[in-house]
């Protein structure tokens, strides 16, 4: 892979990840403010006197109902944006861990990646996971076992 194509791929990945995160934040903020706009509009629509207290009570109960559904929407959007980011990073991980160019990577790399993944499943700190994977891969390559 040439340095230029690598930098183009890196830039595309960075921009894509940032765009997904930015869209999630903006969409979540838009959903959150939508409920506040409704609340302000219903509160300002009341008239003077006792009718105001009745309309305010009605608007407060309707705002509570819409607020719950708006909160659920924000949580749903956040959940899907987090999933999209994890899928993107997982796809990059899979292609770089399993393939070397257009060929399948050597067994030492696959075993090293497997050790790192196993360590992360066992809740070992990330730095230790990476060091374990690198150490196993380097050890296998140095000894010439595979």
N, CA, C and O atoms as a MOPAC input file, in Angstrom:
PM7 MOZYME 1SCF
protein

 N      0.85600 1    -1.17600 1     0.00000 1
 C      0.00000 1     0.00000 1     0.00000 1
 C      0.89400 1     1.22800 1     0.00000 1
 O      1.81000 1     1.34600 1     0.81400 1
 N      0.62400 1     2.11700 1    -0.90100 1
 C      1.43300 1     3.33100 1    -0.99000 1
 C      1.05900 1     4.29600 1     0.13200 1
 O     -0.05400 1     4.24600 1     0.65700 1
 N      1.98800 1     5.16900 1     0.49500 1
 C      1.69100 1     6.13200 1     1.56800 1
 C      0.51300 1     7.04700 1     1.23800 1
 O     -0.24200 1     7.43100 1     2.13200 1
 N      0.35200 1     7.39700 1    -0.03000 1
 C     -0.74100 1     8.29700 1    -0.40100 1
 C     -2.09200 1     7.60800 1    -0.20200 1
 O     -3.01300 1     8.20200 1     0.35800 1
 N     -2.21300 1     6.35500 1    -0.66000 1
 C     -3.48400 1     5.65200 1    -0.48300 1
 C     -3.75900 1     5.37200 1     0.99300 1
 O     -4.91200 1     5.37700 1     1.42300 1
 N     -2.70600 1     5.12700 1     1.76400 1
 C     -2.88500 1     4.93400 1     3.20600 1
 C     -3.41900 1     6.20500 1     3.85800 1
 O     -4.33700 1     6.14500 1     4.67700 1
 N     -2.84900 1     7.35100 1     3.49900 1
 C     -3.30200 1     8.61400 1     4.08400 1
 C     -4.72000 1     8.94900 1     3.66000 1
 O     -5.48700 1     9.50600 1     4.44600 1
 N     -5.08000 1     8.61400 1     2.41700 1
 C     -6.45700 1     8.84500 1     1.96900 1
 C     -7.42500 1     7.97500 1     2.76300 1
 O     -8.47300 1     8.45100 1     3.19800 1
 N     -7.07800 1     6.69200 1     2.95600 1
 C     -7.93400 1     5.79200 1     3.73400 1
 C     -8.03600 1     6.24700 1     5.17900 1
 O     -9.11300 1     6.20200 1     5.77500 1
 N     -6.91500 1     6.68800 1     5.74300 1
 C     -6.91700 1     7.17500 1     7.12100 1
 C     -7.79400 1     8.42300 1     7.26400 1
 O     -8.54700 1     8.55000 1     8.23000 1
 N     -7.69200 1     9.33000 1     6.31000 1
 C     -8.50600 1    10.54500 1     6.35500 1
 C     -9.98800 1    10.20700 1     6.21500 1
 O    -10.82300 1    10.77800 1     6.91600 1
 N    -10.31900 1     9.28000 1     5.31300 1
 C    -11.72700 1     8.89200 1     5.13200 1
 C    -12.27900 1     8.25900 1     6.40500 1
 O    -13.40300 1     8.55700 1     6.80800 1
 N    -11.50300 1     7.39500 1     7.03500 1
 C    -11.93600 1     6.76900 1     8.27900 1
 C    -12.11800 1     7.80300 1     9.38200 1
 O    -13.10200 1     7.76000 1    10.12100 1
 N    -11.18100 1     8.72600 1     9.49400 1
 C    -11.27400 1     9.76300 1    10.52900 1
 C    -12.49000 1    10.65800 1    10.30700 1
 O    -13.22300 1    10.96500 1    11.24700 1
 N    -12.69600 1    11.06900 1     9.07300 1
 C    -13.83300 1    11.94700 1     8.76800 1
 C    -15.15200 1    11.20900 1     8.98800 1
 O    -16.10200 1    11.78300 1     9.51900 1
 N    -15.21400 1     9.93300 1     8.58200 1
 C    -16.43400 1     9.15000 1     8.78500 1
 C    -16.77200 1     8.96800 1    10.25600 1
 O    -17.92900 1     9.10400 1    10.65500 1
 N    -15.76300 1     8.66000 1    11.06100 1
 C    -15.98800 1     8.48700 1    12.49500 1
 C    -16.43000 1     9.79600 1    13.13100 1
 O    -17.36600 1     9.81500 1    13.93100 1
 N    -15.76400 1    10.88700 1    12.78200 1
 C    -16.13400 1    12.19200 1    13.33500 1
 C    -17.54400 1    12.57700 1    12.90600 1
 O    -18.31800 1    13.09800 1    13.70800 1
 N    -17.88200 1    12.32000 1    11.63400 1
 C    -19.21100 1    12.68500 1    11.13400 1
 C    -20.30300 1    11.91500 1    11.87300 1
 O    -21.34900 1    12.47900 1    12.19300 1
 N    -20.06900 1    10.62700 1    12.14600 1
 C    -21.07400 1     9.86200 1    12.89300 1
 C    -21.23700 1    10.39500 1    14.31000 1
 O    -22.36000 1    10.52800 1    14.79600 1
 N    -20.14600 1    10.69800 1    14.96800 1
 C    -20.22800 1    11.24400 1    16.32100 1
 C    -20.90300 1    12.61200 1    16.32700 1
 O    -21.75600 1    12.88600 1    17.17100 1
 N    -20.51900 1    13.46500 1    15.38300 1
 C    -21.09100 1    14.80900 1    15.30700 1
 C    -22.58300 1    14.74200 1    15.01300 1
 O    -23.36900 1    15.47700 1    15.61100 1
 N    -22.97700 1    13.87000 1    14.10000 1
 C    -24.39700 1    13.72500 1    13.76600 1
 C    -25.17600 1    13.22800 1    14.98000 1
 O    -26.30000 1    13.67200 1    15.21300 1
 N    -24.60200 1    12.32500 1    15.74600 1
 C    -25.27500 1    11.83000 1    16.93800 1
 C    -25.48100 1    12.91500 1    17.97400 1
 O    -26.54400 1    13.00300 1    18.58700 1
 N    -24.46900 1    13.73800 1    18.17000 1
 C    -24.58300 1    14.83500 1    19.14400 1
 C    -25.61200 1    15.85200 1    18.67000 1
 O    -26.45500 1    16.29400 1    19.45000 1
 N    -25.54600 1    16.22700 1    17.39100 1
 C    -26.49000 1    17.21800 1    16.86700 1
 C    -27.92200 1    16.68600 1    16.88800 1
 O    -28.84900 1    17.41200 1    17.24700 1
 N    -28.10300 1    15.43300 1    16.50800 1
 C    -29.43700 1    14.85000 1    16.49500 1
 C    -29.98700 1    14.73000 1    17.91400 1
 O    -31.16400 1    14.99800 1    18.15300 1
 N    -29.13700 1    14.33100 1    18.84900 1
 C    -29.57700 1    14.24800 1    20.24300 1
 C    -29.95200 1    15.60800 1    20.80200 1
 O    -30.93000 1    15.72800 1    21.54100 1
 N    -29.18000 1    16.63700 1    20.45500 1
 C    -29.49800 1    17.99800 1    20.92000 1
 C    -30.79100 1    18.49000 1    20.28600 1
 O    -31.58800 1    19.16400 1    20.94000 1
 N    -31.00300 1    18.15600 1    19.01400 1
 C    -32.23400 1    18.59100 1    18.34800 1
 C    -33.44800 1    17.92700 1    18.97400 1
 O    -34.47900 1    18.57700 1    19.14900 1
 N    -33.35100 1    16.67000 1    19.30900 1
 C    -34.46800 1    15.96800 1    19.93400 1
 C    -34.71600 1    16.51800 1    21.33200 1
 O    -35.86500 1    16.67700 1    21.74300 1
 N    -33.64400 1    16.81000 1    22.06600 1
 C    -33.79500 1    17.33700 1    23.42400 1
 C    -34.42500 1    18.72500 1    23.41500 1
 O    -35.28000 1    19.01000 1    24.25400 1
 N    -34.02900 1    19.59100 1    22.49600 1
 C    -34.60100 1    20.93900 1    22.46400 1
 C    -36.00400 1    20.94800 1    21.89400 1
 O    -36.77400 1    21.86900 1    22.16700 1
 N    -36.35200 1    19.94100 1    21.11000 1
 C    -37.70900 1    19.87200 1    20.56000 1
 C    -38.73200 1    19.78000 1    21.68700 1
 O    -39.77900 1    20.42400 1    21.62000 1
 N    -38.45200 1    19.00500 1    22.70200 1
 C    -39.35300 1    18.88900 1    23.83800 1
 C    -39.43200 1    20.18100 1    24.62700 1
 O    -40.50100 1    20.53200 1    25.12700 1
 N    -38.31900 1    20.90000 1    24.75000 1
 C    -38.31400 1    22.16500 1    25.47400 1
 C    -39.10100 1    23.22400 1    24.71500 1
 O    -39.78200 1    24.05100 1    25.32100 1
 N    -39.00800 1    23.20000 1    23.38700 1
 C    -39.78500 1    24.15600 1    22.59800 1
 C    -41.27100 1    23.92400 1    22.78700 1
 O    -42.04100 1    24.87800 1    22.89500 1
 N    -41.68100 1    22.66200 1    22.82600 1
 C    -43.09700 1    22.36100 1    23.06000 1
 C    -43.53500 1    22.85800 1    24.41900 1
 O    -44.62900 1    23.40300 1    24.56700 1
 N    -42.67500 1    22.67000 1    25.42000 1
 C    -43.01200 1    23.08800 1    26.77000 1
 C    -43.16000 1    24.60500 1    26.83300 1
 O    -44.10100 1    25.10400 1    27.45000 1
 N    -42.24300 1    25.35000 1    26.20100 1
 C    -42.33500 1    26.80200 1    26.19700 1
 C    -43.57200 1    27.27000 1    25.43900 1
 O    -44.22600 1    28.22500 1    25.85700 1
 N    -43.89600 1    26.61700 1    24.34100 1
 C    -45.05400 1    27.02100 1    23.54000 1
 C    -46.35000 1    26.77000 1    24.30400 1
 O    -47.24800 1    27.61100 1    24.26700 1
 N    -46.47000 1    25.65200 1    24.98500 1
 C    -47.70600 1    25.36400 1    25.72400 1
 C    -47.81000 1    26.22400 1    26.97600 1
 O    -48.91700 1    26.57700 1    27.38300 1
 N    -46.68700 1    26.57000 1    27.59600 1
 C    -46.73200 1    27.40300 1    28.79700 1
 C    -47.11100 1    28.83900 1    28.44100 1
 O    -47.81500 1    29.50100 1    29.20400 1
 N    -46.65200 1    29.32300 1    27.29400 1
 C    -46.96600 1    30.69900 1    26.91300 1
 C    -48.36400 1    30.82800 1    26.30500 1
 O    -48.84700 1    31.94400 1    26.11100 1
 N    -49.02200 1    29.70100 1    26.00000 1
 C    -50.35100 1    29.75500 1    25.39000 1
 C    -51.46500 1    29.95300 1    26.41300 1
 O    -52.61700 1    30.14200 1    26.02500 1
 N    -51.15600 1    29.91700 1    27.70800 1
 C    -52.17300 1    30.06300 1    28.75000 1
 C    -52.74500 1    31.47000 1    28.80500 1
 O    -52.09400 1    32.42600 1    28.38600 1
 N    -53.99500 1    31.60000 1    29.33400 1
 C    -54.62900 1    32.92200 1    29.45400 1
 C    -54.60100 1    33.34700 1    30.91800 1
 O    -54.08600 1    32.61600 1    31.76500 1
 N    -55.15100 1    34.52500 1    31.22300 1
 C    -55.13200 1    35.05500 1    32.58700 1
 C    -56.15300 1    34.35800 1    33.48100 1
 O    -57.10700 1    33.74700 1    33.00100 1
 N    -55.93300 1    34.46100 1    34.78800 1
 C    -56.91500 1    33.99400 1    35.76900 1
 C    -56.82800 1    32.50000 1    36.03000 1
 O    -55.77600 1    31.87100 1    35.91000 1
 N    -58.01200 1    31.95400 1    36.40000 1
 C    -58.06900 1    30.54500 1    36.76400 1
 C    -57.90800 1    29.63700 1    35.55700 1
 O    -57.45400 1    28.50100 1    35.69400 1
 N    -58.26400 1    30.10900 1    34.41300 1
 C    -58.10300 1    29.28700 1    33.21000 1
 C    -56.62500 1    29.00600 1    32.96300 1
 O    -56.26400 1    27.98100 1    32.38400 1
 N    -55.76400 1    29.94400 1    33.41500 1
 C    -54.32500 1    29.74900 1    33.21900 1
 C    -53.83300 1    28.56300 1    34.04100 1
 O    -53.03600 1    27.75900 1    33.55700 1
 N    -54.30300 1    28.45100 1    35.27700 1
 C    -53.84300 1    27.33600 1    36.10100 1
 C    -54.32900 1    26.01300 1    35.53300 1
 O    -53.59200 1    25.02800 1    35.56200 1
 N    -55.57100 1    25.96500 1    35.00900 1
 C    -56.06900 1    24.73000 1    34.40500 1
 C    -55.27200 1    24.36500 1    33.15600 1
 O    -54.88600 1    23.21200 1    32.96700 1
 N    -55.02900 1    25.37800 1    32.29400 1
 C    -54.28700 1    25.08700 1    31.06300 1
 C    -52.83800 1    24.74000 1    31.38100 1
 O    -52.23100 1    23.91300 1    30.70100 1
 N    -52.27700 1    25.37700 1    32.42500 1
 C    -50.91000 1    25.06000 1    32.81100 1
 C    -50.83200 1    23.63100 1    33.33000 1
 O    -49.88700 1    22.90600 1    33.01900 1
 N    -51.80300 1    23.23200 1    34.10500 1
 C    -51.81000 1    21.85500 1    34.61900 1
 C    -51.92900 1    20.85900 1    33.47100 1
 O    -51.25600 1    19.82800 1    33.46400 1
 N    -52.79200 1    21.17200 1    32.49600 1
 C    -52.93300 1    20.27700 1    31.33900 1
 C    -51.64700 1    20.23300 1    30.52300 1
 O    -51.20900 1    19.16600 1    30.09200 1
 N    -51.04500 1    21.41000 1    30.31400 1
 C    -49.83200 1    21.44300 1    29.49300 1
 C    -48.68500 1    20.73300 1    30.20100 1
 O    -47.87500 1    20.07500 1    29.54800 1
 N    -48.60000 1    20.85300 1    31.53400 1
 C    -47.54700 1    20.16200 1    32.26400 1
 C    -47.69300 1    18.65100 1    32.14000 1
 O    -46.70100 1    17.93900 1    31.97900 1
 N    -48.93600 1    18.15800 1    32.21600 1
 C    -49.11300 1    16.71100 1    32.08800 1
 C    -48.79700 1    16.25100 1    30.66900 1
 O    -48.24100 1    15.16800 1    30.48400 1
 N    -49.14600 1    17.06400 1    29.65400 1
 C    -48.82200 1    16.65400 1    28.28000 1
 C    -47.32900 1    16.76500 1    28.02400 1
 O    -46.78000 1    15.97500 1    27.25700 1
 N    -46.65700 1    17.73000 1    28.64900 1
 C    -45.21400 1    17.86200 1    28.47400 1
 C    -44.50200 1    16.68100 1    29.11300 1
 O    -43.52100 1    16.17700 1    28.56700 1
 N    -44.99000 1    16.23500 1    30.27200 1
 C    -44.36900 1    15.07800 1    30.91000 1
 C    -44.46200 1    13.86200 1    30.01100 1
 O    -43.50200 1    13.09900 1    29.89700 1
 N    -45.60900 1    13.67200 1    29.36800 1
 C    -45.75700 1    12.52600 1    28.47400 1
 C    -44.85000 1    12.64500 1    27.26300 1
 O    -44.20300 1    11.67300 1    26.87200 1
 N    -44.79700 1    13.84300 1    26.65900 1
 C    -43.93000 1    13.99900 1    25.49200 1
 C    -42.46900 1    13.98400 1    25.90100 1
 O    -41.62600 1    13.53200 1    25.12500 1
 N    -42.14300 1    14.46000 1    27.08700 1
 C    -40.75600 1    14.45200 1    27.55400 1
 C    -40.21800 1    13.04500 1    27.68300 1
 O    -39.05000 1    12.79500 1    27.38400 1
 N    -41.06900 1    12.10900 1    28.13200 1
 C    -40.60900 1    10.73400 1    28.25500 1
 C    -40.31800 1    10.13400 1    26.88700 1
 O    -39.31400 1     9.44200 1    26.71200 1
 N    -41.19000 1    10.39500 1    25.91500 1
 C    -40.94800 1     9.83900 1    24.59200 1
 C    -39.74500 1    10.50400 1    23.93800 1
 O    -39.01900 1     9.85200 1    23.18900 1
 N    -39.51700 1    11.79700 1    24.20700 1
 C    -38.34300 1    12.47500 1    23.65700 1
 C    -37.07800 1    11.91000 1    24.27400 1
 O    -36.08500 1    11.72600 1    23.56900 1
 N    -37.08500 1    11.63000 1    25.56900 1
 C    -35.93300 1    11.03300 1    26.22500 1
 C    -35.62500 1     9.65200 1    25.67000 1
 O    -34.46200 1     9.27800 1    25.51500 1
 N    -36.68900 1     8.88800 1    25.37000 1
 C    -36.48600 1     7.57600 1    24.77000 1
 C    -35.88000 1     7.70900 1    23.39100 1
 O    -35.03200 1     6.90000 1    23.01400 1
 N    -36.29300 1     8.71100 1    22.62600 1
 C    -35.74100 1     8.92500 1    21.28900 1
 C    -34.26300 1     9.26700 1    21.37100 1
 O    -33.46000 1     8.75900 1    20.58900 1
 N    -33.90500 1    10.12100 1    22.31100 1
 C    -32.49900 1    10.48700 1    22.47900 1
 C    -31.67000 1     9.26800 1    22.85800 1
 O    -30.57200 1     9.07600 1    22.33600 1
 N    -32.18100 1     8.45900 1    23.74900 1
 C    -31.45900 1     7.25300 1    24.14500 1
 C    -31.31200 1     6.28700 1    22.97600 1
 O    -30.26900 1     5.65400 1    22.81400 1
 N    -32.35300 1     6.17700 1    22.16700 1
 C    -32.30000 1     5.29300 1    21.00200 1
 C    -31.27200 1     5.78900 1    19.99000 1
 O    -30.49200 1     4.99800 1    19.45900 1
 N    -31.26800 1     7.08300 1    19.72200 1
 C    -30.30100 1     7.64900 1    18.77800 1
 C    -28.88100 1     7.45600 1    19.29700 1
 O    -27.98700 1     7.07300 1    18.54300 1
 N    -28.67600 1     7.71800 1    20.57500 1
 C    -27.35000 1     7.53800 1    21.16100 1
 C    -26.90700 1     6.08900 1    21.06400 1
 O    -25.75600 1     5.80900 1    20.73200 1
 N    -27.81200 1     5.17200 1    21.35000 1
 C    -27.48000 1     3.75000 1    21.27600 1
 C    -27.07000 1     3.35900 1    19.86100 1
 O    -26.07800 1     2.65200 1    19.68400 1
 N    -27.81800 1     3.80600 1    18.84700 1
 C    -27.50500 1     3.43600 1    17.45900 1
 C    -26.24200 1     4.10700 1    16.96100 1
 O    -25.50300 1     3.51100 1    16.17700 1
 N    -25.97200 1     5.32100 1    17.38900 1
 C    -24.72900 1     5.98200 1    16.98100 1
 C    -23.52600 1     5.30200 1    17.61300 1
 O    -22.48700 1     5.15700 1    16.96800 1
 N    -23.65100 1     4.88400 1    18.86500 1
 C    -22.56100 1     4.13700 1    19.49800 1
 C    -22.33300 1     2.81300 1    18.79300 1
 O    -21.18900 1     2.40700 1    18.58700 1
 N    -23.40800 1     2.13900 1    18.42100 1
 C    -23.27300 1     0.87100 1    17.69800 1
 C    -22.60300 1     1.07100 1    16.34900 1
 O    -21.76200 1     0.26600 1    15.95000 1
 N    -22.96700 1     2.13800 1    15.64200 1
 C    -22.37200 1     2.40700 1    14.32900 1
 C    -20.87100 1     2.64400 1    14.44900 1
 O    -20.09800 1     2.18300 1    13.60900 1
 N    -20.46100 1     3.35800 1    15.48800 1
 C    -19.04200 1     3.60700 1    15.69800 1
 C    -18.30700 1     2.30800 1    16.01200 1
 O    -17.21200 1     2.08100 1    15.49800 1
 N    -18.88800 1     1.46400 1    16.84000 1
 C    -18.26200 1     0.19000 1    17.17700 1
 C    -18.14600 1    -0.71200 1    15.94900 1
 O    -17.13700 1    -1.39400 1    15.76900 1
 N    -19.18100 1    -0.71500 1    15.10600 1
 C    -19.13700 1    -1.52800 1    13.88700 1
 C    -18.04100 1    -1.03200 1    12.95300 1
 O    -17.32200 1    -1.83800 1    12.36200 1
 N    -17.90500 1     0.28600 1    12.81400 1
 C    -16.86800 1     0.84900 1    11.95500 1
 C    -15.47600 1     0.49000 1    12.46600 1
 O    -14.62200 1     0.06300 1    11.68800 1
 N    -15.24600 1     0.65500 1    13.73900 1
 C    -13.94300 1     0.32600 1    14.31300 1
 C    -13.69800 1    -1.18400 1    14.24300 1
 O    -12.57400 1    -1.61500 1    13.98500 1
 N    -14.73900 1    -1.98600 1    14.46800 1
 C    -14.59900 1    -3.44000 1    14.36400 1
 C    -14.25700 1    -3.89500 1    12.95700 1
 O    -13.48300 1    -4.83500 1    12.77900 1
 N    -14.82700 1    -3.23600 1    11.95500 1
 C    -14.51600 1    -3.58400 1    10.56900 1
 C    -13.06900 1    -3.26600 1    10.23100 1
 O    -12.39600 1    -4.05100 1     9.56300 1
 N    -12.59300 1    -2.12500 1    10.68700 1
 C    -11.19000 1    -1.77500 1    10.45900 1
 C    -10.28000 1    -2.75500 1    11.19000 1
 O     -9.26300 1    -3.18400 1    10.64400 1
 N    -10.63700 1    -3.10900 1    12.41200 1
 C     -9.85800 1    -4.07400 1    13.18400 1
 C     -9.79500 1    -5.41600 1    12.46200 1
 O     -8.72500 1    -6.01400 1    12.34700 1
 N    -10.93300 1    -5.88200 1    11.98100 1
 C    -10.97000 1    -7.19500 1    11.33100 1
 C    -10.12900 1    -7.21600 1    10.06100 1
 O     -9.41000 1    -8.18300 1     9.80800 1
 N    -10.21400 1    -6.17100 1     9.27300 1
 C     -9.45500 1    -6.16600 1     8.02100 1
 C     -7.95600 1    -6.04300 1     8.26700 1
 O     -7.16600 1    -6.64400 1     7.54000 1
 N     -7.55100 1    -5.28200 1     9.26900 1
 C     -6.12200 1    -5.14800 1     9.53200 1
 C     -5.56100 1    -6.32800 1    10.30800 1
 O     -4.37500 1    -6.63400 1    10.18100 1
 N     -6.37600 1    -6.99200 1    11.10200 1
 C     -5.88600 1    -8.11900 1    11.89500 1
 C     -5.81900 1    -9.40000 1    11.07700 1
 O     -4.91100 1   -10.20700 1    11.27600 1
 N     -6.74700 1    -9.59900 1    10.17300 1
 C     -6.83900 1   -10.86500 1     9.44900 1
 C     -6.11400 1   -10.82300 1     8.11500 1
 O     -5.57100 1   -11.83500 1     7.67200 1
 N     -6.10000 1    -9.66400 1     7.47200 1
 C     -5.51700 1    -9.59000 1     6.12800 1
 C     -4.23600 1    -8.77400 1     6.12100 1
 O     -4.07600 1    -7.81900 1     6.88200 1
 N     -3.32000 1    -9.18200 1     5.23200 1
 C     -2.09200 1    -8.44300 1     4.97900 1
 C     -2.08200 1    -8.14600 1     3.48400 1
 O     -1.64900 1    -8.97900 1     2.68800 1
 N     -2.55300 1    -6.97600 1     3.10200 1
 C     -2.75800 1    -6.68300 1     1.68900 1
 C     -3.99700 1    -7.43400 1     1.21600 1
 O     -5.09600 1    -7.23200 1     1.73200 1
 N     -3.80100 1    -8.31400 1     0.21700 1
 C     -4.91800 1    -9.12100 1    -0.27000 1
 C     -4.81000 1   -10.57100 1     0.17600 1
 O     -5.65200 1   -11.39400 1    -0.18300 1
 N     -3.79200 1   -10.88800 1     0.94600 1
 C     -3.60000 1   -12.24500 1     1.45500 1
 C     -3.96100 1   -12.30600 1     2.92600 1
 O     -4.00800 1   -11.29000 1     3.62000 1
 N     -4.21600 1   -13.52800 1     3.38600 1
 C     -4.48200 1   -13.70900 1     4.81700 1
 C     -3.16500 1   -13.55800 1     5.57700 1
 O     -2.11200 1   -13.99700 1     5.11300 1
 N     -3.24100 1   -12.93000 1     6.75400 1
 C     -2.04700 1   -12.65600 1     7.54700 1
 C     -1.40800 1   -13.95700 1     8.02000 1
 O     -2.03200 1   -15.01800 1     8.01800 1
 N     -0.14900 1   -13.84300 1     8.42500 1
 C      0.56500 1   -15.02200 1     8.90700 1
 C     -0.02400 1   -15.50300 1    10.22900 1
 O     -0.64900 1   -14.72500 1    10.95000 1
 N      0.17000 1   -16.77900 1    10.55000 1
 C     -0.42300 1   -17.33300 1    11.77900 1
 C      0.04200 1   -16.63300 1    13.05200 1
 O     -0.71000 1   -16.57200 1    14.02500 1
 N      1.25200 1   -16.11100 1    13.06500 1
 C      1.74200 1   -15.43300 1    14.27300 1
 C      0.87900 1   -14.21100 1    14.58700 1
 O      0.55900 1   -13.96500 1    15.75000 1
 N      0.50400 1   -13.45100 1    13.57200 1
 C     -0.33900 1   -12.28100 1    13.79200 1
 C     -1.72500 1   -12.70600 1    14.27400 1
 O     -2.28000 1   -12.10500 1    15.19400 1
 N     -2.27400 1   -13.73300 1    13.65500 1
 C     -3.61000 1   -14.20100 1    14.06100 1
 C     -3.61200 1   -14.68600 1    15.51100 1
 O     -4.54500 1   -14.40500 1    16.26400 1
 N     -2.57200 1   -15.40900 1    15.89400 1
 C     -2.49700 1   -15.88700 1    17.28600 1
 C     -2.30200 1   -14.71300 1    18.23800 1
 O     -2.90800 1   -14.68200 1    19.30900 1
 N     -1.46500 1   -13.74700 1    17.86500 1
 C     -1.26400 1   -12.55700 1    18.70000 1
 C     -2.55000 1   -11.77000 1    18.88800 1
 O     -2.86100 1   -11.32100 1    19.99100 1
 N     -3.29500 1   -11.60700 1    17.80000 1
 C     -4.59100 1   -10.90900 1    17.88600 1
 C     -5.54800 1   -11.69800 1    18.77000 1
 O     -6.27700 1   -11.12100 1    19.57800 1
 N     -5.54300 1   -13.00600 1    18.61400 1
 C     -6.40700 1   -13.84900 1    19.45300 1
 C     -6.08200 1   -13.71000 1    20.93200 1
 O     -6.98500 1   -13.64700 1    21.76600 1
 N     -4.79900 1   -13.66300 1    21.26000 1
 C     -4.39100 1   -13.48800 1    22.66200 1
 C     -4.85200 1   -12.12300 1    23.17500 1
 O     -5.34300 1   -12.01900 1    24.29800 1
 N     -4.69700 1   -11.08200 1    22.36200 1
 C     -5.15100 1    -9.74400 1    22.76400 1
 C     -6.65100 1    -9.69000 1    22.97600 1
 O     -7.12600 1    -9.08100 1    23.93500 1
 N     -7.40800 1   -10.33400 1    22.07400 1
 C     -8.86800 1   -10.35400 1    22.21200 1
 C     -9.27700 1   -11.13500 1    23.46100 1
 O    -10.16000 1   -10.71000 1    24.20600 1
 N     -8.63400 1   -12.26700 1    23.68100 1
 C     -8.93300 1   -13.06200 1    24.88200 1
 C     -8.63600 1   -12.26800 1    26.15500 1
 O     -9.39800 1   -12.32500 1    27.11900 1
 N     -7.53400 1   -11.53500 1    26.15300 1
 C     -7.20100 1   -10.71300 1    27.32400 1
 C     -8.24800 1    -9.61500 1    27.53500 1
 O     -8.59800 1    -9.30100 1    28.67300 1
 N     -8.74000 1    -9.03800 1    26.45000 1
 C     -9.75800 1    -7.98900 1    26.61500 1
 C    -11.08600 1    -8.56700 1    27.09200 1
 O    -11.81800 1    -7.91300 1    27.83500 1
 N    -11.39800 1    -9.79500 1    26.66600 1
 C    -12.61900 1   -10.44400 1    27.15900 1
 C    -12.51000 1   -10.70400 1    28.65400 1
 O    -13.50500 1   -10.64000 1    29.37600 1
 N    -11.29900 1   -10.99700 1    29.11500 1
 C    -11.07700 1   -11.23300 1    30.54500 1
 C    -10.90600 1    -9.94000 1    31.34200 1
 O    -10.53300 1    -9.97500 1    32.51500 1
 N    -11.17700 1    -8.80000 1    30.70300 1
 C    -11.18400 1    -7.47300 1    31.33200 1
 C     -9.79200 1    -7.02300 1    31.80600 1
 O     -9.66000 1    -6.36300 1    32.83600 1
 N     -8.76700 1    -7.38800 1    31.04300 1
 C     -7.41800 1    -6.90400 1    31.31100 1
 C     -7.33600 1    -5.48500 1    30.75100 1
 O     -7.96600 1    -5.21000 1    29.72900 1
 N     -6.58900 1    -4.57200 1    31.37600 1
 C     -6.47300 1    -3.21100 1    30.83600 1
 C     -5.98900 1    -3.21000 1    29.37700 1
 O     -5.22600 1    -4.08400 1    28.96500 1
 N     -6.43900 1    -2.23300 1    28.62100 1
 C     -6.19100 1    -2.18300 1    27.18200 1
 C     -4.70800 1    -2.20900 1    26.83900 1
 O     -4.30100 1    -2.92200 1    25.92100 1
 N     -3.90900 1    -1.45800 1    27.54800 1
 C     -2.47000 1    -1.42300 1    27.27800 1
 C     -1.85600 1    -2.80700 1    27.44400 1
 O     -1.01900 1    -3.21600 1    26.63900 1
 N     -2.26300 1    -3.52700 1    28.47800 1
 C     -1.74400 1    -4.87800 1    28.71100 1
 C     -2.20700 1    -5.81900 1    27.59600 1
 O     -1.44300 1    -6.68000 1    27.16000 1
 N     -3.44500 1    -5.66500 1    27.13300 1
 C     -3.94700 1    -6.49100 1    26.01900 1
 C     -3.08400 1    -6.32100 1    24.78000 1
 O     -2.68700 1    -7.29800 1    24.14500 1
 N     -2.79800 1    -5.07300 1    24.44400 1
 C     -1.98300 1    -4.79800 1    23.26400 1
 C     -0.57200 1    -5.34700 1    23.44800 1
 O     -0.01900 1    -5.95600 1    22.53200 1
 N      0.00800 1    -5.13600 1    24.61900 1
 C      1.36100 1    -5.64700 1    24.87200 1
 C      1.41200 1    -7.17000 1    24.85500 1
 O      2.38000 1    -7.74500 1    24.35800 1
 N      0.39700 1    -7.82800 1    25.38600 1
 C      0.34600 1    -9.29000 1    25.33900 1
 C      0.27400 1    -9.79200 1    23.90000 1
 O      1.01000 1   -10.70100 1    23.51600 1
 N     -0.60800 1    -9.20000 1    23.11200 1
 C     -0.73200 1    -9.59300 1    21.70600 1
 C      0.55800 1    -9.38700 1    20.94400 1
 O      0.98000 1   -10.25600 1    20.18000 1
 N      1.19500 1    -8.22100 1    21.15000 1
 C      2.46100 1    -7.95100 1    20.46800 1
 C      3.54500 1    -8.90500 1    20.93000 1
 O      4.32400 1    -9.40100 1    20.11500 1
 N      3.60400 1    -9.16600 1    22.22200 1
 C      4.62500 1   -10.06800 1    22.75500 1
 C      4.47900 1   -11.48800 1    22.22600 1
 O      5.46900 1   -12.11700 1    21.85400 1
 N      3.25500 1   -11.99200 1    22.19200 1
 C      3.01900 1   -13.34500 1    21.68700 1
 C      3.38000 1   -13.42500 1    20.21400 1
 O      4.03900 1   -14.37100 1    19.78300 1
 N      2.95500 1   -12.44200 1    19.44500 1
 C      3.26400 1   -12.41500 1    18.01500 1
 C      4.77400 1   -12.34600 1    17.77800 1
 O      5.30700 1   -13.08700 1    16.95200 1
 N      5.45300 1   -11.47200 1    18.49100 1
 C      6.90900 1   -11.35600 1    18.34900 1
 C      7.62400 1   -12.61500 1    18.80300 1
 O      8.60400 1   -13.03400 1    18.18600 1
 N      7.13400 1   -13.22700 1    19.89100 1
 C      7.75000 1   -14.46600 1    20.36000 1
 C      7.62000 1   -15.59900 1    19.35100 1
 O      8.56700 1   -16.35300 1    19.12700 1
 N      6.46100 1   -15.71400 1    18.75600 1
 C      6.25300 1   -16.77400 1    17.74300 1
 C      7.13200 1   -16.51100 1    16.52900 1
 O      7.71000 1   -17.44700 1    15.97900 1
 N      7.24400 1   -15.27000 1    16.10300 1
 C      8.06100 1   -14.94900 1    14.94300 1
 C      9.55400 1   -15.14800 1    15.24100 1
 O     10.29100 1   -15.62500 1    14.37800 1
 N     10.00500 1   -14.79300 1    16.43800 1
 C     11.41900 1   -14.94900 1    16.78200 1
 C     11.82800 1   -16.41000 1    16.87700 1
 O     12.90200 1   -16.78700 1    16.41000 1
 N     10.98700 1   -17.22300 1    17.47200 1
 C     11.32300 1   -18.64400 1    17.62800 1
 C     11.13700 1   -19.42200 1    16.34300 1
 O     11.68800 1   -20.51300 1    16.19200 1
 N     10.36800 1   -18.87600 1    15.41500 1
 C     10.14900 1   -19.56800 1    14.15000 1
 C      9.24200 1   -20.77000 1    14.27100 1
 O      9.31900 1   -21.68400 1    13.45000 1
 N      8.37800 1   -20.79300 1    15.28200 1
 C      7.47000 1   -21.92500 1    15.48200 1
 C      6.52700 1   -22.04800 1    14.29900 1
 O      6.33700 1   -23.15000 1    13.78500 1
 N      5.94800 1   -20.98200 1    13.86200 1
 C      5.01200 1   -21.00300 1    12.73300 1
 C      5.52900 1   -20.19000 1    11.57800 1
 O      4.86800 1   -20.09800 1    10.54300 1

